[in-house]
Amino acid sequence: MKTLSYDVVVIGAGGMGAAAAYHLAGDGRRVLLLEQFQVGHKQGSSHGGSRIIRHSHAEAAYASLAPAAFDLWRQLEAESGALLLVETGSLDFGPPNLPALIGRMETMAALGFPYEVLDQTEMKRRFPQFRLADDWVGFYQPGAGILAATRAVETMAAQAVRRGVTLQEESRVLAVTPEGDGVVVEVDGPHGRERIHAAQSVITAGPWAGIFLSQLGLTESLNLPLKVTHQQVAYFETIPDAQEMWNAARSPVYISLPMPHFYGFPIWERPGQIKVALELHGDVVDPDTHDRRVLPEAVDELSALVAEYLSGVIPKAVSAEACLYTQSPDQEFIIDRHPQHPQILFAAGFSGRGFKFTILTGRLLADLAATGAQDYSSPLWREIFRIDRLRSSSPVHADLLRM
């Protein structure tokens, strides 16, 4: 069995792992980035043509990080020359007394972020593509927009390699074992079985993260079942006369806050088509055995919502794609060190609002890797990310919308 040595081994080259490798290499660390498939694969949660990026979160812990995330994405664009972020503005809508809407308004106001509350008269004038109840309001935030998801992951991975990262695809990690002050990672890859010694390891394995956290004794010592569920998005044709109002230059990304939560994008990925998604709350699935087939009944439900709420759209999906959500018990991010083995770091539970923060999470992981076991001095750190909060975790919040 071949033995290799690095400063840091990053496990998983989705959004979080590619970002961590990119920043670690920028800090001068010798990094190995391992991916069990190929960068940009469709088996996990980081693929697809678009994700929403926005400031409007009800929780200040997340909303306050949005400006730094935007800045890091713009820096990556400047460095790579890739187009990753297009600003469209965002529109949340629902009844004016809805707690999720009120929470967004209060947080945005407290942080000094600009927004507008639009009554139905103003909504119909500015955004006629939405057909809403007369007593609903729109919550509009300029500066939000669309991230090109797969392109962003591929760009971060490519820039990481340019910074000196060794990227090894088709390499499945079998075990992560602390050894003294370091770690041993056992891999089955193109070169056969390998044992990789490193000072540190960063686990960013998305839907597979629970496997490693269980191996490392965290599932039993903490209330830490990571929930992996099936999700899907669908594409709908716009009628020719409506394509101008659904163009990304005129239409914002949008989120319907009342149940059932759905959200969507203007015409951007595909000519004449918009992407719409409905949050699904189905059974827990195994990422290794789940077949990722599209559920026709969920597409039918989404088509009915399109028919009810969107104008100028043919309410029959022309195609649909599946992905996976991974959530912690309280639906907050986990970004921390192992309590007993601080040389092992991990980031998990990001679905479905985590992608906008990938490049920032990578920066935070690099900050944690560069400091002592009890040092949380990074300006990006938030107490809510601690894993030990789950020793007394409350039930999953049923009314929080994530994307």
N, C-alpha and C positions, 0 to 999 in steps of 0.2 A: 504494500500500500504506500503510495507516494505521500510525502509530507511537504507542505508549503508553509510559509510564514508571512504575515502581514501585520500592519498596525491595527486595521479594522476590517472585519468581514461583515458586509451588509447582505442580509438574506431577504431576497425579494426585490425585483427591479420594476415594480409598479411605480405609481406616483411618489409615494413616500420614500421608497428605497432609492429610486433614481435621484431624488432631491437630496437625500442624506449623503449619497456617494459624491454627488456634485460639490456639496459644501465641504465635506470632509477633505476631499482632494484639494479644494481651494485653500484649506488650512494647512496644506503640506503633509497630510497623512498618506501612508501607503495603503490603498484600499482595494479589496476584492469585492466585486458586486456579483452576487450569484442569482440566477434566474432559472426556475425549473422549466420554463417554456422559452419563448422568445420575447424580447422587449416589444411591447405593444400588443401582446396576445389578448384574446377575448375570453379567457377563462375566469377572470377575476372581476375587479371593480374599477379599473383605471382606464378602460378603453372607451372608444366612442368619439364622435365628432364634436361634442359640445357639452359643457357644464356651465351652470350659473355661477357668476362671481358677483358678490354684493357686500354692502356694509350692513344691511338691515337684518340683524339678529336681535332677538329679545334679550339675550344674555350679553352683558357688557364684556365678559371674558372673551367672547368670540368677536363681537363687533369691534372692540378696541384693537384687534389684530389686523383688521381689514386693510388699513392704510399701508402697513408694512408688507402685507401680501401683495398688494397692487404694485408697490415699489419694486419688490423682488422679481415679479413677473416682467415688469418693464426693463429691468436690468438684464434679465435673461434674453429678452427679445433683442436688446441692443448688442449684446455679446454674440448672439448666434445668428442674427439676421432673420430669424423665423417670426412669422406672424402668429401670435398665440392668444392675444386678448383683443376683443372688439367691444367697445362700449356702446350699449344700446339703451341704458337706463333699465330700471326694473319696476314692476308694478305688482304689488300685493293687493288682494281685494277680499272683502267680506263685510259682515255687519259691523257697524262702528263700535259696538260694545264687546266685540270678540276679544278675549284676553290675549290671544296671540298677536293681534293687530295692535292693541293698546301697548303691549310690551315692547314691540318694535318702535313705536312712536316715542315712548318714554326713553328708551335707550339711545335712539338716534338724537333726541333733543339733548340728553345729558352729555353726549359726546361731541355735540356741536356739528353733527353731520347734516347736510341739507336734505330736505324732503318736502313733499307737498301732499296734502290731503285733498282729494278731488271728490266732489259730489257727483251725482249722476248726470247733471247737466254738463259739467265740465268733462266727465268721462266720455260721454257720447260725442262731444265736440273734438276731443283730442285723440281718443282711442275707440273709434267706432267698430273695431274688430272684436270687441268684447260685449257680450249681451248679458247684463247682470240684473239682479233684483233691484227694484227701485230704491230700497232702503240701504243698499250696500254702498260702500265708499271705496275709492282707490287710494292706495298709499304709494306714491311715486318717489323713487330715489334716483337722481341722475348719477352718472358715473359708473353704475353697475353694467354688467354685460355678459359676454360669452367667452369661455376659455375653450380652446381646441384641445380636448383631453389627450387623445392618442399622440397628437403632434407634440404636445407639451412633454409627455413622458419620454418620447423618442428624443426630443431636443435635450432634455436634462441628462439622459443617459449618454448621448453623443458628446455633450459638453463635459460630462464627467470623464469620459475616455480621453478627451483632448487634454484634460487636466492631469492625466496619468493613471486613472482608475483602470484596473484589469477587470473587464466584463467577461463573465463565463456563463453562457446560456446553456439550456438543456441540462441543467445541473440541479438535481434534487437533493436537498439537505436532509440527511437521515437523523442527525442528532446534533445538539449543541450542549457541550459539557464544560462547566467551569473547571479550570485546572490551575490551582494556585491563584495568582493574581490575573491570570489570563483565561483563555478559552480555547477549546478544541472543537472544530466544526467538521463533522464527517459528511462527505459529499459523494454522491454517485453521479458522475457526469461523463462527458465525451472521452475523458482520459481514464475511465474506470473509477475505482474507489480511491478517495483521497482523504487524508487527515490534514486539516489546515489549522495551524497554530496562529493565534493573534492575541494582541493585548486586549482587544475589545471586540464585541460583536453587537451589531444592531439588527434587531428582528423587525422587519417591515413586511410581513408575509400575507397581509390582507386576510382573505377568508381562511387561510391556513395558519394564522397566528395562534389560534387556540391550541393547536397541536403542540407547538413549542412551549407555550405557557404551561400546559399540562405536564410536559416532560420536565420542566424546570420547577415543578411543585407549587405553582401559583394557583391552579384551579381549585385545589383542595384547601389551601391556606386562606384563600380569599373567596368572596362571593363573585366568582369570575367565569361564568359561562358566556363565551362570546356567541352571539346569536347570528347565524348566517341564514339569510332568506333569499328567495328568488324574487327578482325584480325585472321589469321590462319597459321598453319605450316603444312608441309607434310613430309612424310617419303618415301624414295626411296631405292630400293634394289641396291646394287652394284654387278657387275658380279664377279664370284669367282676369276678370274685372277687379278682383280683390288682391291681386299680387302686389300692387303698389303699397297698400296699407299694411301688408304683412312683411314687407321688405325690412331688413334689419336697420335701415336708415330711419324708418318711421315707427316700427313696432318694438316695444321693450320685451325683455324676458318677463315672465309673469308667474305668479303663484296664487292659487286659490286656497285661502287659509281654512275655511270651514271643511269639515268632513263631508264627502271624501276628498282628501287633499289631491289636487292635481297641479301640474306645472308644465311650462312649455317654453318654446323658443320661436322667434320669427323665422322666415326663410333665410337659411344661412348654409346649412350643410349641403342641401340638395336643391336644385332649381325647382321652384314652384311648390316645394313641400315644407311643411312645418313639423317639428318634433314635439310630441306631447307625451307625458308620463303620468301615471297614477301610482301613488304609493301603495304597495301590496303588503298585507300583514298575514302572510301564510305560514306554513309549517317550517321549522328549522330543517335545513338541508345539509348534506355532506358535500363539500366542494370537490371531492375526488370522485363521487359517484353520481352527482346530480347531472342530468342530461341537458339542462339549459334549453329545453324546448319552450317555445312561446305558448302561453296559456290562452286559448281562444276566448274563454269566458271573460278574462281580464281585458282582452282587446275589445270585446263587445261592450263592457262597462265603460271603458275609456271612450269608445265611439259615441256612446250615449251622452257623455259629458261634453264632448266636442259639439254635438248637435245642439245641446242646451245652451252652452256658454259662448261659443265662438261663431262669428259671422264670416261668410266668404270662404268656408272650409267644407269640403265634401266629407261627411262624417262616416267614412268607411276607410279603415286603415289600408294603405297600400303595401306596408311591410312593418315588421316588428323585430326587435332584437332583445335578447335576454342578458342579464348581468346578475351579480350577487351583491347583497348588502351584508356588512358585518357591523354589528352594534354591541356595545358594552351593556351591562344590565341597566345602567342609568342613562344610557344614550349619550354620555359625554366621552370626549377623547381620552385615551390612555397614552400618555407620553412620559416615560419614566425609566428609572434604572431598576434592576432586580433588587429587592430589599436586602437579600443576603449576598448577592454577587453583583456589585455595582458595575463590574466590567461588562455586564450584559445589559444592553438598553433595548427598549422595544417601543413601538408605536402601533396602536391598534384601535379598532372600534370607531372608524371615521365615517361610516355611511350614515345618511347620504348627504351630508353637507361638508365633507372633508376635502374634496378635490381642490377647491379654491385655495386651501391652506397647505397644499402639498409642499410647495417650494419653501414656505415658511417653516413647516414642521421639520423639513430636512435641515434648515439652518438651526433650529432649536436642538435637534438631536446632535448636530456637530458641536454646539455650545456645551451640551451636557457631557459629551465625550471628552471635551477638552478640560473639564474642571473636576474637582474632587467629588467623592461619593456623596457628600451632603451639600454640595454647592448648587443652588438653584438661582444664581444671580443673573441669568440671561434675561434681558428685557422682554423676551418673548414668552417667558415662563408664566403659567397661570396655575394657581393652587388646585384648580378643578382637574388638572391633568394627572394628579398623583394617583398611583395605583392603590395605595393603602386606604383611600376613601371607600373602597369597596368592601372593607371589613364590616361595614354596617350599611350596605347598599339598600336603597329604597327600590320599590318596583319600577319597571320601565314606564316612562311617561307616555301615556297613550295619545296625548294631544299635541305633541311637538312635531313640527314638520321639518324634515331634513332633506336638503339637496344642495 
